[in-house]
Amino acid sequence: MSAARKTVSSQIPHPGARPALRPAVFLDRDGVINVDTGFVFRPEDLVWMPGAAEAVRYFNCRGFLVFVVTNQSGVARGFYTEADVAALHAWMAAELAARGARIDAFYYCPHHPEGSEPAYRLVCDCRKPAPGLIRRAFAEWPADPARSFLIGDRPSDLAAAAAAGIPGYQFTGGNLYEFVRNISGGDGGADSSRPLPKQHGGT
């Protein structure tokens, strides 16, 4: 057991407040928001998934809370640090905000049971397929589980959603905005003629 980590968020409602519950979408990071090129932690190595900003903005415009839930075992493996994860998430949030898209919070798990870093080598309740990342978001935000769902690219993402009691949809690549419209029956309104800046690098 261990605590899920969180980076970059909009203002969490005060514990004493009782805001109306809102639907939430939980997005995996690597393979959904960005192309999974393997242990990305530098902005210059990140390649945005086509339609990523449009998809996030689509949910923003419809009153959804938008959370990213991501396993980051590169920390446990010694490839990068939690500070690197936080810096990348801050950069991603800023890039999306410049396109009118808002991530309310990034939740990540830095652990792995076979990690090379002793502090992170453990079995936890936040590494997907465990539901800890999703459950922490529900505990901290006025999100309605009955109207929430997850989009991920791996069976472990869908298993985490099921364990948290919400539906999961598997994204297998392509344009994320078009995928979101297809599963939600959306009517558009999030398109933009200005794509996200292409970030390439690494192998």
N, C-alpha and C positions, 0 to 999 in steps of 0.2 A: 504494500500500500504506500502511496506517495501522492503528493499534491501535483495536479496539473499546473502548467505554467501559462501565463497570459502576457501578451505584449500588445501595445497600441490599441486603445479603445476610445470610443466616444464616452460621454459621461454616463456612468452607471447611475440609475435612479437612486435617490437617498433611501436607505432601508426603511425609514419611517413613512415614505410616500407610498401610495397605492395606485399607481398608474394602471390604465386598462391593459389587459394582456394583449400581446401582438403575436402574429405568426412569425416564425423564424425559419431561416434556411441556413443549414450547416454545410459549408463547402470544404471539401478536401483541398489541399494546396497543390502539391506536386501531382500533375496528371489531370488537374481540373482547372485551376486558375492559371497555372503555368505548365509548360511542357515539362514532363519528368525526365530530365537529363542526368539525374543521379547526384544526390547530395549537394544541391545548390545552396550557396550561402553568400555569394557576391552578386550585386546588381548586374554587373557586366556579363554574368553567366546565365542570367534568367531570360527565358524566352516566354513571352506571354502567350497564353492560349487564345486563339482567335475568338473574338466576341466576349472576352473576359469582363472588360469594363462595362460593356452594354448589358451583360447579364446581371452584374451587381447593381447597376443603376435601375434596371428593370424591377428588381426586388425593392430597392429603396423607394421607388415611385409608388409602389403598391403597399407600403406600410410595413414591410417585413424588417425584422432585425436580421442582420447578415453577420454570420460568424464563420471564421476559418478554423477548422479543427485538423491538426496535422501531426503525424509522427515525425520526429526529428532525431532519429537514432544516430545521426552523424555526430551529435554531441557526445553520446555514450561511447562511440567508436573513436573519439579523439580527432575527428576530421575538422571540427570547428567548435566554437564556444556558444554558450547561451547569449553572450553579448553579440555575437555575429548574427544569431537568429533574430534578436531584437532589432538590430540595425537593418537587416533585410526587410523585416516586416514594416518598420517605419518607412523605409523607402517605397515599398509596395503600396502602403496606405497613401503616401503622398502622390505617387503616380496615378493611382486610381482617383484620388480626390481632384486632381487636375482635370480629370475626365468627367467629373460630376458624379463619381461613384464612391460610396462610403462603406467601409468595413467597420462594424461596431466593435468587434474584438477578435484578436487572433489568440487561439488557445493551442498550445503545443505540448507534446510529450518528449522530453530529452532522454528517456531511459531505453535500455535494452538489456535483456537478461544475460547476454553474452558480450556486453560492451567491454572495451579495454580500459575505460576510466572507472575506477572503483566506486566513486561517488554516484555513478549513474548505472552501475551494473546491478540491476535488480528487476524483479517482477513487480509491476505496478498496476494500478487500477485506471491509468490514463492512456496507456498505449493501446490504440485500436488493434484488435476488435473489442477491447474493454470500453465501456461507455463513459469513462470518467470525464473526458473533455466536454462531452455533450451535457452531462449532468451538472458540471460546474457552471456552464452557461445558463442552464435553466435555474440554478440556484441564485445566480447573480442578477438576472435580467427578468423583466416582466414578459416572458415568452410563453406562449400557449402550446403545450405539447400536442394538443389535439389538432392544431393547424400548422404544425411544423414538419419539416422533412430534411433529409440529407441528400447531397449529391457527391458521389465518390467514384473513383475509377477501379477500386479493388474490392474483392469479397470482404476483406477485413473492415472496410468502411461500412458496407451494408450490414455486417454483423454488429458493429458498434451501434448503428441506428436501431436495429432490432432490439438490442439489449437495453437501449434507452427508451424503447416504446414508441418510436417514430418510423415512418416509412423511409426507405432509402432507394435512390435511383442510381443506376450505374451508367456513368459517362465513359464512352469508349474512344473519345477523340472527336476532332472536327471543330465546329463552331459552337462554343458554349452558349451563346445567346440563342441560337436557333434551337439547341437542345432544350433550353429552359422554356422557350415558347411552346415547344412541342409537348412537354410534360405538363405545362400549366394552362394550355389553351389560351395563351396571352394574345393580346390584340395590338402588340407593337408599342411604339412610343419611346423606345430606348435606343433607337438607331443613332449612329453618328457617322458623318463622313470623314471624321478625323480619327484614324486608328491610334491605338497605343503605340508609343515609340518601340521599335523593335530592338530587343536587347539580345545580342549574340555573344558567343565566346565560349571557351572551354571545349571539351570534347565529350 
